[in-house]
């Protein structure tokens, strides 16, 4: 059983940037929070690698109403092998993390990790990615979140959107999230512009086809 504690220590906000220069990873351990402190609403906003994406945190009650006062909070250890996770501050409610791109940009939700407390495998009621209008874009299906071992579960939705998208999970606050990996890219006329690496691979593919064509003829 978790016992609620409070601390007035200063928040130290930090972002762990992945080896992919176009991606940001939200690593909640870098915040330097005490347990049960809320994740700051500014954490992850407009970073150097994703300057056109804003992040927000909330919990949603059974009626679908979001709440910021009982928001997503921090816990340090025992969520599987993860160190520093975010979880719903209200047991029985859904946790919601929203990524909102600026106009003219896509946000890409690449991956995230989850684990059960205290180092326990737990059945998850619901885990999905939804659009700003509530349309389901991705669903994990019936899922057991790993924690014993200790270990954790990893998910790679690879969802791209020019409008807000949210990770929503619940309703057990003993399931936490960490290492949310997301990136951005420009959009043109509603169509995503391929990233430089994609263009390079496309060029190599076309060159290879041309070479093969010459060999055949």
C-alpha positions in Angstrom: 0.0 0.0 0.0 1.4 3.4 -0.9 1.3 6.1 1.8 0.9 9.6 0.5 3.7 12.0 1.4 4.2 15.7 0.6 7.4 17.7 0.0 8.1 21.4 -0.7 11.4 20.7 -2.4 12.1 22.7 -5.6 11.3 21.1 -8.9 14.3 20.4 -11.1 13.1 19.8 -14.6 15.2 17.7 -17.0 14.7 16.0 -20.3 16.6 13.0 -21.5 17.2 13.3 -25.2 17.5 10.1 -27.2 20.2 9.3 -29.7 17.7 10.2 -32.4 18.2 14.0 -32.6 14.6 14.5 -33.8 13.1 12.8 -30.7 12.4 13.8 -27.1 12.1 11.2 -24.3 10.2 12.2 -21.1 12.1 10.5 -18.3 10.3 11.5 -15.1 13.3 10.6 -12.9 15.1 13.7 -14.3 12.5 15.9 -12.6 14.0 15.4 -9.1 10.5 15.2 -7.6 9.4 13.6 -4.3 6.8 10.9 -4.5 3.2 12.1 -5.0 4.3 15.4 -6.4 2.4 16.3 -9.6 4.2 16.3 -12.9 4.7 20.0 -13.9 2.4 21.0 -16.7 5.4 22.6 -18.4 7.5 19.4 -18.5 8.3 18.4 -22.0 6.9 21.6 -23.6 8.7 23.0 -26.7 12.1 21.4 -26.1 15.1 21.9 -28.4 14.3 18.7 -30.4 10.5 19.2 -30.4 10.0 23.0 -30.2 6.6 22.8 -31.8 5.0 20.3 -29.4 3.3 21.0 -26.1 2.7 18.4 -23.4 -0.1 18.3 -20.8 -1.0 16.0 -17.9 -4.4 15.2 -16.4 -6.6 12.5 -14.9 -10.1 11.7 -16.1 -12.9 10.5 -13.9 -15.5 8.0 -14.8 -17.7 10.6 -16.5 -14.9 11.6 -18.8 -14.2 14.9 -17.1 -10.5 15.9 -16.9 -9.0 17.1 -13.6 -5.7 18.9 -13.1 -5.9 19.3 -9.3 -5.7 15.5 -8.9 -3.2 15.2 -11.7 -0.6 12.7 -12.8 2.0 12.3 -10.1 5.5 11.0 -9.6 6.7 7.7 -8.0 10.4 6.7 -7.7 10.8 3.0 -7.5 9.2 -0.5 -7.6 7.2 0.1 -10.8 8.9 -3.0 -12.3 12.5 -2.1 -13.2 11.6 1.5 -14.2 13.2 4.3 -12.2 10.9 7.3 -11.8 7.4 6.9 -13.3 4.2 9.0 -13.8 0.9 7.5 -12.5 -2.7 8.6 -12.0 -2.9 10.6 -8.7 -6.5 9.3 -8.3 -6.9 5.6 -8.0 -9.8 4.3 -10.2 -9.5 7.2 -12.7 -7.8 7.3 -16.1 -4.4 9.0 -16.6 -4.0 11.1 -19.7 -0.9 12.6 -21.3 -1.6 14.8 -24.4 0.9 15.9 -27.1 -0.3 19.0 -29.0 1.6 20.1 -32.2 1.7 23.7 -33.4 -0.1 24.5 -36.6 1.9 23.3 -39.6 3.5 20.4 -37.7 2.9 16.7 -37.0 3.6 15.1 -33.7 4.8 11.4 -33.8 4.3 9.2 -30.8 7.0 6.6 -31.2 7.0 4.5 -28.0 6.7 4.4 -24.2 7.3 2.0 -21.3 4.9 0.9 -18.5 5.2 -1.3 -15.4 3.3 -2.6 -12.4 3.7 -1.7 -8.7 5.2 -3.2 -6.6 7.2 -5.1 -9.1 4.0 -7.0 -10.0 2.3 -8.1 -13.3 -1.1 -6.3 -13.5 -4.1 -6.5 -15.8 -4.7 -3.2 -17.5 -8.3 -2.1 -18.0 -7.6 0.2 -20.9 -4.6 1.6 -22.8 -5.2 3.6 -26.0 -4.1 6.6 -28.0 -7.0 8.9 -28.9 -7.3 12.1 -31.0 -8.3 15.4 -29.7 -11.9 14.7 -30.6 -11.8 11.3 -28.8 -11.4 9.1 -31.8 -9.4 5.9 -31.0 -6.2 5.8 -33.0 -4.5 2.8 -31.3 -5.6 0.3 -28.7 -3.4 -2.2 -26.8 -6.3 -4.7 -26.5 -6.4 -6.9 -23.4 -3.1 -6.3 -21.8 -1.1 -7.5 -18.8 1.5 -4.9 -17.8 4.7 -6.5 -16.6 6.5 -5.7 -13.4 7.7 -8.9 -11.8 11.3 -9.9 -12.3 11.5 -6.9 -12.2 10.8 -5.9 -15.8 8.5 -3.7 -17.8 6.3 -3.6 -20.9 7.1 -1.5 -24.0 4.7 -0.2 -26.6 5.4 1.4 -30.0 2.2 3.0 -31.4 4.0 5.0 -34.1 1.1 7.4 -34.4 1.5 10.6 -36.5 -1.0 13.4 -36.2 -1.3 17.1 -37.0 -3.8 17.6 -34.2 -3.6 16.7 -30.4 -3.2 13.0 -29.5 -3.4 11.5 -26.0 -2.1 8.4 -24.2 -4.9 7.3 -21.9 -4.7 4.4 -19.5 -6.4 3.2 -16.3 -7.8 2.7 -14.0 -5.3 1.2 -11.6 -2.8 3.7 -10.2 -0.4 0.9 -9.7 0.4 1.0 -13.4 2.9 3.7 -14.3 4.4 5.2 -17.5 8.0 6.2 -18.4 10.3 7.0 -21.3 7.7 8.6 -23.6 9.4 9.0 -26.9 8.0 11.5 -29.4 9.1 13.6 -32.3 7.9 16.2 -34.7 8.0 17.0 -38.4 6.5 19.7 -40.7 3.3 19.2 -42.6 2.4 20.6 -46.0 -1.2 20.8 -47.1 -2.1 18.2 -44.4 0.4 15.7 -45.9 3.4 14.8 -43.7 6.8 15.7 -45.1 9.2 12.8 -44.9 12.1 13.3 -42.5 15.7 13.6 -44.1 16.5 10.0 -43.2 13.4 8.8 -45.0 14.2 10.9 -48.0 17.7 9.5 -48.1 16.5 5.9 -47.9 14.0 6.6 -50.6 16.8 8.0 -52.8 18.9 4.9 -52.2 15.9 2.7 -53.0 15.3 4.5 -56.3 19.0 4.4 -57.2 19.0 0.7 -56.5 16.0 0.2 -58.8 17.7 2.1 -61.5 20.9 0.1 -61.2 18.9 -3.1 -61.2 17.1 -2.0 -64.3 20.4 -1.4 -66.1 21.6 -4.9 -65.1 18.4 -6.5 -66.5 18.6 -4.7 -69.8 
